[in-house]
Amino acid sequence: MNRRQILSALPVAAFSAPALAQEWPAGPVRGIVPFAAGSATDTVARLFGERMREVLGQPVVIENRAGANGLIGAEAVARAAPDGQTVLFGTNSTNAAANALFRRVPFDMERDFITVSTLCSVPLLVAVSASSPYRNLRQLLDAARARPEAVTFASASSSQRVAAEMLASMAGVKMLHVPYRSSPNAVQDLISGRVDVFVADQAVILPGVQGGQLRSLAVTTRQRSAQLPDVAPVAEQGLPDYEIFAWFVLCVPAGTPARAVERLNAAVRHAAADATLRERLGSGFGMQVRASSPEEAREFTRAETAKWTNAIRAAGIEPE
């Protein structure tokens, strides 16, 4: 090969790989939310997705794939091409509690995913209808103690179920579980009185409390909510060891190129620094925004998996 032939070959041989890396993402990023529209996960995904576009140069198109406590949506991402174009807005339900709650989980969180970054965390609220006879947590638990399984509780995710079962276990009462496909549906039945209590993410419950349709009896973290400062933690109402909260992470399929993971992480950090996003998630829903490195996110999910597994076992929940 002469010198001219060598030079003419260089753009393909030497420069095509870096050029391809610089072009990522080549098109819109599909953001899978494993819960229904209107859920806390959906709210987080849409707000982060809006701001992530400014770094990615491509929109993050949110797709709700609800069902099976988040397993359907998470499995879709685990099976997606590992090119960074499909991401999971995961939660403690999909990323920490699933293995302890279900006998068959169609993915392995450690093996099948790379955790890009943590996103935020939020307390849960113990809520009843505004027309409920239960004015405080003690009244609710006394009723459940007097009539085992007569008091019903809703859940639309693993975290909601674990939070309620853990509350009942620590109080020594039995409540009847009523599963729902989505949090908005559970809220509607709670308002109408078809179900007695719903322990759910503050982002889901707060609008109903502020609108006068729901009453919050307790917050599940040890700290009070800035939006509901008069609502005492469960730990201050006779169950001092009780504490649980929900959280959200961004994941991609295992094997996704490092370049894509780095760009997604940079996009999350950019979004998390946005004052408008922090205000809407913080003041509006009581969430604490917390971006991280992929390594920090991996260690966080590992620690939380151990914590949720222990909580599930302590509550006596049998895998389904």
Contacts in CASP RR format, 6 or more apart in sequence:
PFRMAT RR
TARGET T0000
AUTHOR 0000-0000-0000
METHOD contacts of the structure
MODEL  1
MNRRQILSALPVAAFSAPALAQEWPAGPVRGIVPFAAGSATDTVARLFGE
RMREVLGQPVVIENRAGANGLIGAEAVARAAPDGQTVLFGTNSTNAAANA
LFRRVPFDMERDFITVSTLCSVPLLVAVSASSPYRNLRQLLDAARARPEA
VTFASASSSQRVAAEMLASMAGVKMLHVPYRSSPNAVQDLISGRVDVFVA
DQAVILPGVQGGQLRSLAVTTRQRSAQLPDVAPVAEQGLPDYEIFAWFVL
CVPAGTPARAVERLNAAVRHAAADATLRERLGSGFGMQVRASSPEEAREF
TRAETAKWTNAIRAAGIEPE
1 9 0 8 1.000
21 257 0 8 1.000
21 259 0 8 1.000
24 84 0 8 1.000
24 257 0 8 1.000
24 259 0 8 1.000
24 260 0 8 1.000
24 263 0 8 1.000
25 56 0 8 1.000
25 57 0 8 1.000
25 58 0 8 1.000
25 84 0 8 1.000
25 85 0 8 1.000
25 260 0 8 1.000
25 263 0 8 1.000
26 85 0 8 1.000
27 58 0 8 1.000
27 85 0 8 1.000
28 58 0 8 1.000
28 59 0 8 1.000
28 60 0 8 1.000
28 61 0 8 1.000
28 85 0 8 1.000
29 52 0 8 1.000
29 56 0 8 1.000
29 58 0 8 1.000
29 59 0 8 1.000
29 60 0 8 1.000
29 61 0 8 1.000
29 84 0 8 1.000
29 85 0 8 1.000
29 86 0 8 1.000
29 87 0 8 1.000
29 264 0 8 1.000
30 60 0 8 1.000
30 61 0 8 1.000
30 63 0 8 1.000
30 80 0 8 1.000
30 85 0 8 1.000
30 86 0 8 1.000
30 87 0 8 1.000
31 45 0 8 1.000
31 49 0 8 1.000
31 60 0 8 1.000
31 61 0 8 1.000
31 62 0 8 1.000
31 63 0 8 1.000
31 86 0 8 1.000
31 87 0 8 1.000
31 88 0 8 1.000
31 89 0 8 1.000
32 63 0 8 1.000
32 65 0 8 1.000
32 73 0 8 1.000
32 74 0 8 1.000
32 76 0 8 1.000
32 77 0 8 1.000
32 86 0 8 1.000
32 87 0 8 1.000
32 88 0 8 1.000
32 89 0 8 1.000
33 39 0 8 1.000
33 41 0 8 1.000
33 42 0 8 1.000
33 45 0 8 1.000
33 62 0 8 1.000
33 63 0 8 1.000
33 64 0 8 1.000
33 65 0 8 1.000
33 66 0 8 1.000
33 73 0 8 1.000
33 89 0 8 1.000
34 41 0 8 1.000
34 65 0 8 1.000
34 66 0 8 1.000
34 67 0 8 1.000
34 70 0 8 1.000
34 71 0 8 1.000
34 72 0 8 1.000
34 73 0 8 1.000
34 74 0 8 1.000
34 88 0 8 1.000
34 89 0 8 1.000
34 90 0 8 1.000
34 91 0 8 1.000
34 93 0 8 1.000
34 94 0 8 1.000
35 41 0 8 1.000
35 42 0 8 1.000
35 64 0 8 1.000
35 66 0 8 1.000
35 67 0 8 1.000
35 70 0 8 1.000
35 91 0 8 1.000
35 156 0 8 1.000
35 157 0 8 1.000
35 182 0 8 1.000
35 183 0 8 1.000
36 42 0 8 1.000
36 64 0 8 1.000
36 66 0 8 1.000
36 156 0 8 1.000
36 181 0 8 1.000
36 182 0 8 1.000
36 183 0 8 1.000
36 184 0 8 1.000
36 185 0 8 1.000
37 64 0 8 1.000
37 184 0 8 1.000
38 182 0 8 1.000
38 183 0 8 1.000
38 184 0 8 1.000
38 204 0 8 1.000
39 66 0 8 1.000
39 156 0 8 1.000
39 157 0 8 1.000
39 182 0 8 1.000
39 183 0 8 1.000
39 184 0 8 1.000
39 201 0 8 1.000
39 204 0 8 1.000
40 122 0 8 1.000
40 183 0 8 1.000
40 200 0 8 1.000
40 201 0 8 1.000
40 202 0 8 1.000
40 203 0 8 1.000
40 204 0 8 1.000
40 246 0 8 1.000
40 248 0 8 1.000
40 285 0 8 1.000
41 89 0 8 1.000
41 90 0 8 1.000
41 91 0 8 1.000
41 248 0 8 1.000
42 62 0 8 1.000
42 64 0 8 1.000
43 203 0 8 1.000
43 281 0 8 1.000
43 285 0 8 1.000
44 89 0 8 1.000
44 119 0 8 1.000
44 120 0 8 1.000
44 203 0 8 1.000
44 248 0 8 1.000
44 281 0 8 1.000
44 287 0 8 1.000
45 60 0 8 1.000
45 62 0 8 1.000
45 89 0 8 1.000
46 62 0 8 1.000
47 271 0 8 1.000
47 277 0 8 1.000
47 280 0 8 1.000
47 281 0 8 1.000
48 60 0 8 1.000
48 89 0 8 1.000
48 119 0 8 1.000
48 250 0 8 1.000
48 268 0 8 1.000
48 271 0 8 1.000
48 272 0 8 1.000
48 277 0 8 1.000
49 60 0 8 1.000
49 62 0 8 1.000
49 271 0 8 1.000
50 60 0 8 1.000
50 271 0 8 1.000
50 277 0 8 1.000
51 267 0 8 1.000
51 270 0 8 1.000
51 271 0 8 1.000
51 274 0 8 1.000
51 277 0 8 1.000
52 60 0 8 1.000
52 264 0 8 1.000
52 267 0 8 1.000
52 268 0 8 1.000
52 270 0 8 1.000
52 271 0 8 1.000
53 59 0 8 1.000
53 60 0 8 1.000
53 267 0 8 1.000
54 267 0 8 1.000
54 270 0 8 1.000
55 263 0 8 1.000
55 266 0 8 1.000
55 267 0 8 1.000
55 270 0 8 1.000
55 271 0 8 1.000
56 263 0 8 1.000
56 264 0 8 1.000
56 267 0 8 1.000
60 87 0 8 1.000
65 72 0 8 1.000
65 73 0 8 1.000
65 76 0 8 1.000
66 72 0 8 1.000
66 73 0 8 1.000
66 181 0 8 1.000
66 182 0 8 1.000
67 73 0 8 1.000
67 181 0 8 1.000
69 93 0 8 1.000
69 94 0 8 1.000
69 98 0 8 1.000
69 101 0 8 1.000
69 102 0 8 1.000
69 157 0 8 1.000
69 158 0 8 1.000
69 161 0 8 1.000
70 91 0 8 1.000
70 93 0 8 1.000
70 94 0 8 1.000
70 98 0 8 1.000
70 157 0 8 1.000
70 158 0 8 1.000
71 94 0 8 1.000
71 98 0 8 1.000
71 102 0 8 1.000
71 105 0 8 1.000
71 106 0 8 1.000
71 107 0 8 1.000
73 88 0 8 1.000
73 94 0 8 1.000
74 88 0 8 1.000
74 90 0 8 1.000
74 94 0 8 1.000
74 95 0 8 1.000
74 98 0 8 1.000
74 107 0 8 1.000
75 106 0 8 1.000
75 107 0 8 1.000
76 86 0 8 1.000
77 86 0 8 1.000
77 87 0 8 1.000
77 88 0 8 1.000
77 113 0 8 1.000
77 251 0 8 1.000
77 252 0 8 1.000
77 253 0 8 1.000
78 106 0 8 1.000
78 107 0 8 1.000
78 112 0 8 1.000
78 113 0 8 1.000
78 253 0 8 1.000
79 253 0 8 1.000
80 86 0 8 1.000
80 253 0 8 1.000
81 253 0 8 1.000
82 252 0 8 1.000
82 253 0 8 1.000
82 254 0 8 1.000
82 255 0 8 1.000
82 256 0 8 1.000
82 257 0 8 1.000
83 256 0 8 1.000
83 257 0 8 1.000
83 260 0 8 1.000
84 252 0 8 1.000
84 253 0 8 1.000
84 256 0 8 1.000
84 257 0 8 1.000
84 260 0 8 1.000
84 261 0 8 1.000
84 264 0 8 1.000
86 252 0 8 1.000
86 253 0 8 1.000
87 116 0 8 1.000
87 250 0 8 1.000
87 251 0 8 1.000
87 252 0 8 1.000
87 264 0 8 1.000
88 94 0 8 1.000
88 113 0 8 1.000
88 250 0 8 1.000
88 251 0 8 1.000
88 252 0 8 1.000
89 119 0 8 1.000
89 248 0 8 1.000
89 249 0 8 1.000
89 250 0 8 1.000
90 248 0 8 1.000
90 249 0 8 1.000
90 250 0 8 1.000
90 251 0 8 1.000
91 157 0 8 1.000
91 159 0 8 1.000
91 246 0 8 1.000
91 247 0 8 1.000
91 248 0 8 1.000
91 249 0 8 1.000
92 158 0 8 1.000
92 159 0 8 1.000
92 246 0 8 1.000
92 247 0 8 1.000
92 304 0 8 1.000
92 308 0 8 1.000
93 157 0 8 1.000
93 158 0 8 1.000
93 159 0 8 1.000
93 246 0 8 1.000
94 109 0 8 1.000
94 158 0 8 1.000
95 109 0 8 1.000
95 113 0 8 1.000
95 115 0 8 1.000
95 249 0 8 1.000
95 251 0 8 1.000
95 301 0 8 1.000
95 304 0 8 1.000
95 305 0 8 1.000
96 109 0 8 1.000
96 301 0 8 1.000
96 304 0 8 1.000
96 305 0 8 1.000
96 307 0 8 1.000
96 308 0 8 1.000
96 309 0 8 1.000
97 158 0 8 1.000
97 159 0 8 1.000
97 162 0 8 1.000
97 305 0 8 1.000
97 308 0 8 1.000
97 309 0 8 1.000
97 312 0 8 1.000
98 105 0 8 1.000
98 109 0 8 1.000
98 158 0 8 1.000
99 105 0 8 1.000
99 109 0 8 1.000
99 305 0 8 1.000
99 309 0 8 1.000
100 308 0 8 1.000
100 309 0 8 1.000
100 312 0 8 1.000
100 313 0 8 1.000
100 317 0 8 1.000
100 319 0 8 1.000
101 158 0 8 1.000
101 161 0 8 1.000
101 162 0 8 1.000
101 312 0 8 1.000
101 317 0 8 1.000
101 319 0 8 1.000
101 320 0 8 1.000
102 319 0 8 1.000
102 320 0 8 1.000
103 319 0 8 1.000
103 320 0 8 1.000
107 113 0 8 1.000
109 301 0 8 1.000
109 305 0 8 1.000
110 302 0 8 1.000
111 254 0 8 1.000
112 253 0 8 1.000
112 254 0 8 1.000
113 251 0 8 1.000
113 252 0 8 1.000
113 253 0 8 1.000
113 254 0 8 1.000
114 251 0 8 1.000
114 252 0 8 1.000
114 253 0 8 1.000
114 254 0 8 1.000
114 255 0 8 1.000
114 256 0 8 1.000
114 261 0 8 1.000
114 294 0 8 1.000
115 249 0 8 1.000
115 250 0 8 1.000
115 251 0 8 1.000
115 294 0 8 1.000
115 297 0 8 1.000
115 298 0 8 1.000
115 301 0 8 1.000
116 249 0 8 1.000
116 250 0 8 1.000
116 251 0 8 1.000
116 252 0 8 1.000
116 261 0 8 1.000
116 264 0 8 1.000
116 265 0 8 1.000
116 268 0 8 1.000
116 294 0 8 1.000
116 297 0 8 1.000
117 249 0 8 1.000
117 250 0 8 1.000
117 264 0 8 1.000
117 265 0 8 1.000
117 268 0 8 1.000
117 269 0 8 1.000
117 291 0 8 1.000
117 292 0 8 1.000
117 293 0 8 1.000
117 294 0 8 1.000
117 297 0 8 1.000
118 247 0 8 1.000
118 248 0 8 1.000
118 249 0 8 1.000
118 290 0 8 1.000
118 291 0 8 1.000
118 292 0 8 1.000
118 296 0 8 1.000
118 297 0 8 1.000
118 300 0 8 1.000
119 247 0 8 1.000
119 248 0 8 1.000
119 249 0 8 1.000
119 250 0 8 1.000
119 268 0 8 1.000
119 272 0 8 1.000
119 289 0 8 1.000
119 290 0 8 1.000
119 291 0 8 1.000
120 247 0 8 1.000
120 248 0 8 1.000
120 272 0 8 1.000
120 281 0 8 1.000
120 287 0 8 1.000
120 288 0 8 1.000
120 289 0 8 1.000
120 290 0 8 1.000
121 245 0 8 1.000
121 246 0 8 1.000
121 247 0 8 1.000
121 248 0 8 1.000
121 287 0 8 1.000
121 288 0 8 1.000
121 290 0 8 1.000
122 201 0 8 1.000
122 202 0 8 1.000
122 203 0 8 1.000
122 245 0 8 1.000
122 246 0 8 1.000
122 247 0 8 1.000
122 285 0 8 1.000
122 286 0 8 1.000
122 287 0 8 1.000
122 288 0 8 1.000
123 201 0 8 1.000
123 202 0 8 1.000
123 219 0 8 1.000
123 220 0 8 1.000
123 221 0 8 1.000
123 223 0 8 1.000
123 225 0 8 1.000
123 245 0 8 1.000
123 246 0 8 1.000
123 286 0 8 1.000
124 159 0 8 1.000
124 160 0 8 1.000
124 163 0 8 1.000
124 199 0 8 1.000
124 200 0 8 1.000
124 201 0 8 1.000
124 202 0 8 1.000
124 205 0 8 1.000
124 219 0 8 1.000
124 220 0 8 1.000
124 244 0 8 1.000
124 245 0 8 1.000
124 246 0 8 1.000
125 199 0 8 1.000
125 200 0 8 1.000
125 201 0 8 1.000
125 202 0 8 1.000
125 205 0 8 1.000
125 206 0 8 1.000
125 209 0 8 1.000
125 216 0 8 1.000
125 218 0 8 1.000
125 219 0 8 1.000
125 220 0 8 1.000
125 225 0 8 1.000
125 228 0 8 1.000
125 231 0 8 1.000
126 137 0 8 1.000
126 140 0 8 1.000
126 167 0 8 1.000
126 197 0 8 1.000
126 199 0 8 1.000
126 216 0 8 1.000
126 217 0 8 1.000
126 218 0 8 1.000
126 219 0 8 1.000
126 220 0 8 1.000
126 234 0 8 1.000
127 190 0 8 1.000
127 197 0 8 1.000
127 198 0 8 1.000
127 199 0 8 1.000
127 200 0 8 1.000
127 205 0 8 1.000
127 209 0 8 1.000
127 214 0 8 1.000
127 215 0 8 1.000
127 216 0 8 1.000
127 217 0 8 1.000
128 134 0 8 1.000
128 140 0 8 1.000
128 190 0 8 1.000
128 196 0 8 1.000
128 197 0 8 1.000
128 198 0 8 1.000
128 214 0 8 1.000
128 215 0 8 1.000
128 217 0 8 1.000
129 190 0 8 1.000
129 191 0 8 1.000
129 192 0 8 1.000
129 193 0 8 1.000
129 213 0 8 1.000
129 214 0 8 1.000
129 215 0 8 1.000
130 191 0 8 1.000
130 212 0 8 1.000
130 213 0 8 1.000
130 214 0 8 1.000
130 215 0 8 1.000
131 193 0 8 1.000
132 193 0 8 1.000
132 196 0 8 1.000
132 215 0 8 1.000
133 139 0 8 1.000
133 143 0 8 1.000
134 140 0 8 1.000
134 143 0 8 1.000
134 196 0 8 1.000
134 197 0 8 1.000
134 215 0 8 1.000
134 217 0 8 1.000
135 215 0 8 1.000
136 217 0 8 1.000
136 237 0 8 1.000
137 217 0 8 1.000
137 218 0 8 1.000
137 234 0 8 1.000
137 237 0 8 1.000
138 237 0 8 1.000
140 151 0 8 1.000
140 196 0 8 1.000
140 197 0 8 1.000
140 217 0 8 1.000
141 171 0 8 1.000
141 173 0 8 1.000
143 150 0 8 1.000
143 151 0 8 1.000
144 150 0 8 1.000
144 151 0 8 1.000
144 168 0 8 1.000
144 171 0 8 1.000
144 173 0 8 1.000
144 174 0 8 1.000
144 175 0 8 1.000
145 171 0 8 1.000
145 172 0 8 1.000
145 173 0 8 1.000
148 173 0 8 1.000
148 174 0 8 1.000
149 174 0 8 1.000
149 175 0 8 1.000
149 176 0 8 1.000
150 176 0 8 1.000
151 173 0 8 1.000
151 175 0 8 1.000
151 176 0 8 1.000
151 196 0 8 1.000
151 197 0 8 1.000
152 175 0 8 1.000
152 176 0 8 1.000
152 177 0 8 1.000
152 178 0 8 1.000
152 195 0 8 1.000
152 196 0 8 1.000
152 197 0 8 1.000
153 164 0 8 1.000
153 168 0 8 1.000
153 175 0 8 1.000
153 176 0 8 1.000
153 177 0 8 1.000
153 178 0 8 1.000
153 195 0 8 1.000
153 196 0 8 1.000
153 197 0 8 1.000
153 198 0 8 1.000
153 199 0 8 1.000
154 160 0 8 1.000
154 178 0 8 1.000
154 179 0 8 1.000
154 180 0 8 1.000
154 186 0 8 1.000
154 189 0 8 1.000
154 190 0 8 1.000
154 195 0 8 1.000
154 197 0 8 1.000
154 198 0 8 1.000
154 200 0 8 1.000
155 161 0 8 1.000
155 164 0 8 1.000
155 177 0 8 1.000
155 178 0 8 1.000
155 179 0 8 1.000
155 180 0 8 1.000
155 186 0 8 1.000
155 198 0 8 1.000
155 199 0 8 1.000
156 179 0 8 1.000
156 180 0 8 1.000
156 181 0 8 1.000
156 182 0 8 1.000
156 183 0 8 1.000
156 185 0 8 1.000
156 186 0 8 1.000
156 200 0 8 1.000
157 183 0 8 1.000
159 201 0 8 1.000
159 244 0 8 1.000
159 246 0 8 1.000
160 183 0 8 1.000
160 198 0 8 1.000
160 199 0 8 1.000
160 200 0 8 1.000
160 201 0 8 1.000
161 177 0 8 1.000
161 179 0 8 1.000
161 317 0 8 1.000
162 244 0 8 1.000
162 308 0 8 1.000
162 311 0 8 1.000
162 312 0 8 1.000
162 315 0 8 1.000
162 317 0 8 1.000
163 199 0 8 1.000
163 220 0 8 1.000
163 244 0 8 1.000
164 175 0 8 1.000
164 177 0 8 1.000
164 197 0 8 1.000
164 199 0 8 1.000
165 177 0 8 1.000
165 312 0 8 1.000
165 315 0 8 1.000
165 316 0 8 1.000
165 317 0 8 1.000
166 242 0 8 1.000
166 244 0 8 1.000
166 311 0 8 1.000
166 314 0 8 1.000
166 315 0 8 1.000
167 199 0 8 1.000
167 234 0 8 1.000
167 239 0 8 1.000
167 242 0 8 1.000
168 174 0 8 1.000
168 175 0 8 1.000
168 315 0 8 1.000
169 314 0 8 1.000
169 315 0 8 1.000
169 316 0 8 1.000
170 239 0 8 1.000
170 241 0 8 1.000
170 242 0 8 1.000
171 239 0 8 1.000
175 196 0 8 1.000
175 197 0 8 1.000
178 189 0 8 1.000
178 195 0 8 1.000
180 186 0 8 1.000
180 189 0 8 1.000
183 200 0 8 1.000
183 201 0 8 1.000
183 204 0 8 1.000
184 204 0 8 1.000
186 195 0 8 1.000
186 198 0 8 1.000
186 200 0 8 1.000
187 198 0 8 1.000
187 200 0 8 1.000
187 204 0 8 1.000
187 205 0 8 1.000
187 208 0 8 1.000
187 214 0 8 1.000
189 195 0 8 1.000
190 196 0 8 1.000
190 197 0 8 1.000
190 198 0 8 1.000
190 214 0 8 1.000
191 208 0 8 1.000
191 213 0 8 1.000
191 214 0 8 1.000
197 217 0 8 1.000
198 205 0 8 1.000
199 220 0 8 1.000
201 246 0 8 1.000
202 219 0 8 1.000
202 225 0 8 1.000
202 227 0 8 1.000
202 228 0 8 1.000
202 285 0 8 1.000
202 286 0 8 1.000
202 287 0 8 1.000
203 285 0 8 1.000
203 286 0 8 1.000
203 287 0 8 1.000
205 214 0 8 1.000
205 216 0 8 1.000
206 227 0 8 1.000
206 228 0 8 1.000
206 284 0 8 1.000
206 285 0 8 1.000
206 286 0 8 1.000
208 214 0 8 1.000
209 215 0 8 1.000
209 216 0 8 1.000
209 228 0 8 1.000
216 228 0 8 1.000
216 231 0 8 1.000
217 231 0 8 1.000
218 231 0 8 1.000
218 232 0 8 1.000
218 233 0 8 1.000
218 234 0 8 1.000
218 237 0 8 1.000
219 225 0 8 1.000
219 228 0 8 1.000
219 231 0 8 1.000
219 232 0 8 1.000
219 233 0 8 1.000
219 234 0 8 1.000
220 233 0 8 1.000
220 234 0 8 1.000
220 242 0 8 1.000
220 243 0 8 1.000
220 244 0 8 1.000
220 245 0 8 1.000
221 233 0 8 1.000
221 243 0 8 1.000
221 244 0 8 1.000
221 245 0 8 1.000
222 233 0 8 1.000
222 235 0 8 1.000
222 243 0 8 1.000
223 233 0 8 1.000
224 231 0 8 1.000
224 232 0 8 1.000
224 233 0 8 1.000
225 231 0 8 1.000
225 286 0 8 1.000
226 282 0 8 1.000
226 283 0 8 1.000
226 286 0 8 1.000
227 283 0 8 1.000
227 284 0 8 1.000
227 285 0 8 1.000
227 286 0 8 1.000
233 242 0 8 1.000
233 243 0 8 1.000
234 242 0 8 1.000
234 243 0 8 1.000
235 241 0 8 1.000
235 242 0 8 1.000
235 243 0 8 1.000
244 311 0 8 1.000
247 304 0 8 1.000
249 297 0 8 1.000
249 300 0 8 1.000
249 301 0 8 1.000
250 264 0 8 1.000
250 268 0 8 1.000
252 260 0 8 1.000
252 261 0 8 1.000
252 264 0 8 1.000
261 294 0 8 1.000
265 293 0 8 1.000
265 294 0 8 1.000
268 291 0 8 1.000
269 291 0 8 1.000
271 277 0 8 1.000
271 291 0 8 1.000
272 278 0 8 1.000
272 289 0 8 1.000
272 290 0 8 1.000
272 291 0 8 1.000
273 291 0 8 1.000
277 289 0 8 1.000
278 289 0 8 1.000
281 287 0 8 1.000
281 289 0 8 1.000
282 288 0 8 1.000
282 289 0 8 1.000
292 300 0 8 1.000
END
